[in-house]
């Protein structure tokens, strides 16, 4: 939202915000997984989230309907680079069975329109929430464990485990990462793992989403069925699986939307996907899930298919805000792991008979081929109940200072 000097009515709320919100704002710019975002301390913001829009859209450089580049702000012109995370202490009204160390709210900022979407969580930026909280002194480390070392040396490091509450979904995430014993801050530069879509190696950050089913709809299978059918142009029926774990996602077999000789692994990196058809499918599936079909951020849609080479168990291509994602949203990968463990879903059907994928009574461990490489995810079940999903990510601090809005 830009306020014009010629429009006095737009200046009034702007001037009111200036009295209660510092400009510039203390902020950090951090990469988490395959996303980057601005991290803000909740104490610097108004408690009313309706007042966040002019602040956050301006920080990101939105709206930018013509150029879609966000050159007036910190955004990067695509959904994975137009994100903000607000982090603070747990509120007294926190409705969770176990105490948490931190609460955070994820905000997707529309590149073109500057609208804020708080309908879902961002798994990638969740990677950096605990890191930012320690940097800001928002919380203390509740417990420390010895950190494993390849050569047996102490290395002055310990493993911190912090429990987060995401306010978008009212779900709990447990995050573990190495910290320096003297400073008590996260050490992110260890050469431990490399993730698809990000050059170089970094410290391992484990994310475990606890009881992730029904993050938005309160049901793991929001339609009540493992598969549904929707009608697209020309009277063609397309089978979908609607699953809600960490974030609601619609899964569709690549052969249903491409078919024939086109359904080869080249579609993983091909930008010329049938976007209008996929959006039509996503909107119809949203209705089946009891969600607003006009909210573009949720549910996500993900195309899945069988692998054509070794090294992964299936291939996947997700869309985010109507555009092909350059890797995969973390929550989509985790939702895929949940879908893999449920009989009769499209994902489970693709994996059936795959000797490399681990799918048994205890859970799921699979490797997903995505643009840029492979990502591993796990899901743990107790009977039919989904207990957790997990993924390993890396993070990197990029900037700490102040951001103008």
N, C-alpha and C positions, 0 to 999 in steps of 0.2 A: 504494500500500500504506500503510494507516494502522496505527500500532502502538498498541494499547490498553494502558493502565497495568494493566488487569486481566489481561493475558495476558503472563506473564513470559517465555514461550518466544519471543514475537514481539519482546520488548525486547532480547534478547541480540544478534541480528544488527544491530539498530538501534544499540545502544551500540558495537558493534565498528566500524560504519561511521563513527560520530562521531569515533572515534580516528584515522581515516585520511583522512576527507573533511571539509573545512571546511563549516560550516553557520552563516551563509550562504556560498554559493559565488560567486566572481567570475563574472560572466556579462554577455553583451550580448543585447539583444532587437532583432532586425533583420528588416525585411521584405525578402524576396527574391522577385521576380516577384509572383505572386498568393498567396504564403504568408507567414506570419510564424512565427518560431521563436526559441528560446533557443539561443545559441551558447556553448559551453563549451570551455575549454582542456583538452586531454587530460591534462596534467600534474597537474591537480587531482583526477582521478578514479582509482579503482582500475583496474588493467589487466584484471581479470576482468569482462567485460561482464555476467555473471550478477548481479553486485553493483550494477548500474546501476538495476535495477527500482525499489527503494524510493525512490531518489533522484529519478529522472526522473518517476515517476508522481506523486510528491508535488509536484514543481515545477510540473507541469501541472494539478494539482487533480483527479487521477483516483485511484481509480475513482469515477465519478459515474453509477451505473446508473439512478437515479431521475430526476434533473433534467437530466442531459446538458448542463450549462452550465460545469462546471469552475470554479466561483466561488471555490474554495479555492486556486486556483493561477493560472498564467499562460496556461492554455489558453483557447480561445474556444468550446468546445462542438462544433466540427466538425473534420474530419480535417485540413484545410489550416491550422488554427490550433493543432494539438496535435503539435508537432514540435520535435525537439532535434537539434542538429548538434554533434558532438565533433570538434575540429580539433587537429592536432598535427604535429610533424616527421615526415618519412618514417621508418619503422622499418627496421632492418637487414635484416629478412626480406622487404622489399618486392620482390615478384616481378614486376617490370615491366622491359621491355627498355631504356627510357631513364630517366634520373634524373628524379624529380619534386621539386617544391618543398614540397608539403604533402600530408598524408594526412588524410582526414576520413571520419567514419562518420555516416550518417543514421539517426535513430531515430524511428519513428512510435509515438506513445503512444496507446493505446486510450482513447477518451473514457469509455466506460462501464465497462470492465473494468481499465483501467490496465496492460494487457499491452504489452510492448515488441515491436515488429516491426522487425527489421533485415534483412528479406528483399530490399529494393530501395533504390534511390536516390531522392532528391527533386531534380528538375531546377531547380525554382524556388528553393529555398534554396541550391543550388549557386552561384547568382548572387552570394551574399554571403560565400562561403567565403574567397575571396582578400581581400576587404575586411576581414573579421574577422582574418585571419592577419597582415595588415600592422598593424592597430590593436594587436594583442597582441604584435607583434614576434616572431612565430613564425618568420617567414621574411623575407628581404630580397628586394627586387625584382631578379630576375635580369637584366632588360634593360629599357631605356627607349627609346621612339621618339617622334619629334615627333607631337604630337596635332593632327589637322586642325582648322582654325578657319575659320568661315564668312567672316570679314573679314580673314584673313591674319595677325592678331596672334598673338603667342606665348602670351599669357594665363597664363604661368608654369605650364603644364600639360604633362605627357607621358603617353604611353600605356604602361601596364605590362601585360605578359603573363606569367601565372603558370600553371604546370602542376600540376594536382591529380590525386591518385589517390583514387578512391572505394573504400573497403574493402568496401562491401556487394556491389559488382559486379566488383571488380578491374579497373575500367576507368579510362582516363585522359581528363581534360577539360582543355582549354586555355581559360583565361578572360582577357579583355582589357578594361581599363577605364581611365579617366583618373585620374591622380594629381597631387597638388600637388608641384611640383618642390622646394619648400623642406621640407615636412613628410614627404614620401614616403608620404602616406596617400591613400586613394581620395577623389576629389571626386564626390559622387553627386547634386548638386543642379543640374547644368547642364540647361537646357531643350532636350534633344536629341530624345528620343522619348517617346511615350506608349504604354502597353500596355493591352490590353483587361482590364477588371476592376479597374484602379487609377486613381483620379482624379489628374490633373496629370501633368506631365512630369518626366523625370529624365535623368541621364547614361546613355549607352548602355553596357551591359555585354554583351559578346559571349561566348557559350558555344559551344564546339566540342567535341563528344563524339567522340573518335578511336576508330576501329575498334569501334563500339558494338554490333555484332552479337553475339547470344548472351550478353547481360549476366547472365542467370540460368541459361539452359538450355544455353549454349555453341553454340547454333545460331540463325541468323536465322529459319528456318522450323522451329520445334521439332518439329512433327508430320511434317515432311518434305514437306508439300504446301502450295500457296498457298491452298487452300480445303479445309475439312472440313465435315461435316454432323453436327449433334447433334439429338437428339430431345427435344422439350418436351411439355408437357401436351396431351392429345388426339391424340397420335400425329403431331404436326406436326413436319416437318423444317425446321431453320434452318441456313442456310449461314453459316460463320464463316471468318475468316482469322486464324490465330494467328501473331503476329510478335513477335520478341524483339530489340529494338534500344533501348538505354538502360534500358528496363524491358520485361518481357513484357506484351503487350496483345492482347486479343481484339477484333476488329472485326466488326460486324454491320450489315447494311443496315437502315435505318429501316423500309423496307417489309416486312421480314421479321418485325418485332416489333410494328409498329403497323398498317401496311397501309391500303389504301383511302384514303378522304378524310382520315383522321387523320394521314397522313404528310406534313404540311405543315410549313413552317419554324417554326410556332408551338411545335413540340416542343423546339426549342432552349432555350426558357426555361420550358417547362411542367414543373411539378414532379410531375405525375401520370403518371409513366412506369410500365410494368409491371415493378416492381422485383423481384418474386419470380421472374418469368420470366427476367429478365436475370441474376439470381444463379444460376439453374439452368443457363443457357447458360454463364456464366463458369466454374462448377464443372466442367461436363463438358469444356469447352475446356482447363481446367487439367490434367485427366487426360491429354488428348491431348498436352499439352506436357510431360508427365512431372513435373508439379508437384503439390503438396499442395492439393486442392480446398478444404480447410477454412481455409487461410490467406487472410484476406480482402483483405490489402493487395496481393497478387500472385497471378495476373495481374490487371491492370485490364481493364475492358470499356468499349468506346467505340462508340456508335451513329453511323453516318455516312450522309449523304444528299446528293443533288444540290442545288445552290443554286437559289433561286427569284428571285434578283435579282443585279445586278452588284456587284462589290466583293470577292468571294471566289470560290474555286474549288470548294469543297464545304463542307458544314456538319457539325459534330461535337458530340456531347454525351457526356461521359465520366462514369463513376461512380467514386467513391473511397470505400472502406470501406463499400460498400453504399448510398451516398447520391449523388444527382446533384451533380456538382461545379459550383460557381458560376462557373467559367471553364473551364479545362482543365488537368490536370496537365501540366507542362512535358515530362516524359518521354513522355507519351502523344502529345502533338503531334509530338515528334521521331520517335517510332516510326511515327506516321502518315506522316511524310515518307518514311521508309524503305519502308513498304508501298506508297506511291505509285509508287516506282521499280521495283517487281517485277511482272512480267507475271502476270496471272490472279488477283491478290488482289482482294478486294472494293473496296478503295480505288482501285486502278488502274482497275478497271472503271468506277467512277463518274466518274473524271477523263478517261477515254478520249474524245477528241473535243472536249475543252475547249480552246479556242484560247488562253485566258489562262494556263492552267497551263503551266509549263515542265517538260517531261519529255523528256529526250533521253539520248544515250549518256553524257554527262558527269555528269548528276545531275538533281535535282528542285528546283524553287522554287515553292512554292504558298502560297496564302492560305486560312486555315481560318476559317469563320464559327463563332463560339462564343458562349455567353452573355456579353453585355457588349461584343461587338465582333469584331475580326478579329486573328488572329495569323499571322505569316509564319514559315515554316520552310524549311530547305534540307537536301538530302541529296546527298552526292557519291559516285558509284560509279566504280570502275575495272573495266570488264567487268561481271561478276556480283558483284563484291566491294564491299560497302559500306565506304567508307573513313571517312566522317564524317557527322554531322548537326549542324546549327547553328541557333541561335535568338538573338534579341536580347531582353534583359530590362532592368529597372531595379531598383534597391534603395534602401533608406533606413534609416539607423540610427535606432532608436527609443529605446533606453535602454542605458546602460552603468553597471554597478554590481555589486550583489550580489543573489542570489535565494535565498530560504529554501526548505528542503525538509523 
